[in-house]
Amino acid sequence: MRIWKFSDDIDTDAIIPGRFLTIYDPAELAKHAFEGTRDEFAREVREGDVVAGGSNFGCGSSREHAPLALLGAGIRVVVAKSFARIFYRNAVNTGLLPLVCPEADEIRDGDAVSVDIAGGFIMVNGKRFAVEPVPGFLKTIIEAGGLVAYAKDLDEVETCSTE
């Protein structure tokens, strides 16, 4: 797996430009991921690659299209120094794993990477970088493939009485 490195303040328009928001299929969205920002991404990304960013990754508009485009491209993990709150939640809700890594600035484009969630770190070119733990409940949603997939397995809970 290789790293696709981006800078600070990568907004959702950079991840998937607004003109593609009429598309809902992740595979189709992936064809336009980072279009106008890094055009080679859609052509060269491979299943299991990892996107890395600096601070405030995923800022801007609230759109699930951004994590869906990354998932459609085969990205399962995004590592960043910090995430915009709404992108973090949209990533979890779609099944994309956002990992906060305080040392993300040291990661370089093209680096080889492996992810060890249980161990709480990523290995980048043989160097170990700690990542913040993913809360158990959020991890369960991600492992299920997102919030909708997670909710499908829940039993309905009666909340109103007929008395």
C-alpha positions in Angstrom: 0.0 0.0 0.0 1.2 3.5 -0.8 0.5 6.9 0.7 -1.2 9.6 -1.3 -0.1 12.7 0.6 -2.1 16.0 0.7 -1.5 19.2 2.6 -3.5 21.0 5.2 -7.1 22.2 4.7 -8.0 19.8 1.9 -11.7 20.5 1.4 -14.5 18.3 0.1 -14.5 20.2 -3.2 -10.9 19.1 -3.7 -11.8 15.5 -2.9 -14.8 15.5 -5.3 -15.7 18.6 -7.2 -19.3 19.9 -6.8 -20.2 19.2 -10.4 -20.2 15.5 -9.7 -22.6 15.6 -6.8 -25.4 14.2 -9.0 -23.5 10.9 -9.0 -24.2 8.5 -6.1 -22.3 5.4 -7.2 -18.9 5.2 -5.4 -17.1 3.6 -8.4 -18.3 6.4 -10.6 -17.4 9.1 -8.1 -13.9 7.5 -7.8 -13.3 8.4 -11.5 -13.4 12.0 -10.5 -11.7 11.9 -7.1 -9.2 14.8 -6.6 -10.0 16.0 -10.2 -8.5 19.4 -10.6 -6.4 18.9 -7.5 -4.4 15.8 -8.4 -5.6 14.4 -11.6 -3.4 11.3 -11.6 -5.1 10.1 -8.4 -8.1 8.5 -10.2 -5.9 6.8 -12.8 -3.2 5.5 -10.5 -4.8 4.8 -7.1 -4.9 1.1 -6.1 -7.1 -0.9 -3.7 -5.7 -0.6 -0.2 -3.7 2.7 -0.8 -4.0 5.2 2.0 -4.7 8.9 1.7 -2.8 11.1 4.2 -3.4 14.8 5.0 -2.3 17.5 7.3 -4.6 19.5 9.6 -8.3 20.0 8.9 -8.7 17.3 6.3 -12.2 17.3 4.7 -13.2 20.8 5.6 -15.8 22.7 3.6 -19.1 21.4 2.5 -20.9 18.6 4.3 -21.2 15.9 1.7 -21.0 12.1 1.9 -19.8 12.1 -1.7 -16.2 12.8 -0.5 -15.7 9.7 1.6 -17.8 7.7 -1.0 -15.4 8.7 -3.8 -12.4 7.6 -1.7 -14.1 4.2 -0.9 -14.9 3.8 -4.6 -11.3 4.3 -5.4 -10.3 1.5 -3.0 -9.2 3.7 -0.1 -10.3 2.3 3.2 -8.2 4.5 5.5 -7.4 8.2 5.7 -4.7 9.4 8.0 -4.5 13.1 9.0 -3.2 15.3 11.7 -6.8 16.4 12.2 -10.1 16.1 10.5 -13.0 18.5 9.9 -15.7 17.2 12.3 -18.4 16.6 9.6 -15.9 14.8 7.3 -14.9 12.5 10.2 -18.6 11.6 10.9 -19.4 11.2 7.2 -16.3 8.9 6.9 -17.5 6.7 9.8 -21.1 6.7 8.4 -19.9 5.4 5.0 -17.4 2.9 6.4 -14.2 4.8 5.7 -11.7 4.7 8.6 -10.4 8.2 9.7 -7.2 7.9 11.7 -5.8 10.9 13.6 -2.0 10.9 13.5 -0.3 13.8 15.3 2.9 13.2 13.2 1.1 13.1 9.9 3.3 16.0 8.6 6.3 13.5 8.5 4.5 11.2 6.1 5.5 11.7 2.5 3.8 11.0 -0.8 4.5 7.5 -2.2 5.7 6.1 1.2 4.9 2.4 1.8 2.4 2.0 4.6 0.7 -0.6 6.7 -2.0 -0.1 9.3 -2.3 -1.8 12.6 -5.5 -0.6 14.2 -5.3 -3.1 17.2 -1.8 -1.9 17.9 -2.7 1.8 17.5 -0.1 2.7 14.9 0.8 2.8 11.2 4.2 1.8 9.8 5.5 4.2 7.1 8.7 3.1 5.4 9.6 1.2 8.5 8.9 4.0 10.9 6.1 3.6 13.5 3.6 6.5 13.9 1.0 6.4 16.7 -2.6 7.0 15.8 -5.4 7.9 18.2 -7.6 5.1 19.2 -10.9 4.8 17.3 -13.8 4.6 19.8 -15.3 1.1 20.0 -18.8 2.1 18.8 -17.4 4.0 15.8 -15.1 1.1 15.0 -18.1 -1.2 15.0 -19.9 1.0 12.5 -16.9 1.2 10.2 -16.4 -2.6 10.4 -20.0 -3.1 9.5 -19.4 -1.1 6.3 -21.0 2.1 7.6 -24.0 3.3 9.5 -26.7 2.0 7.2 -25.1 -1.5 7.1 -24.7 -1.4 10.9 -28.4 -0.4 11.5 -29.7 -3.2 9.2 -28.5 -5.7 11.8 -30.2 -4.0 14.8 -33.3 -5.3 16.3 -36.2 -2.8 16.3 -36.7 -1.5 19.8 -40.2 -0.5 20.8 -40.1 3.0 22.2 -43.8 3.8 22.7 -46.3 1.9 24.7 -49.8 1.2 23.7 -51.2 1.7 27.2 
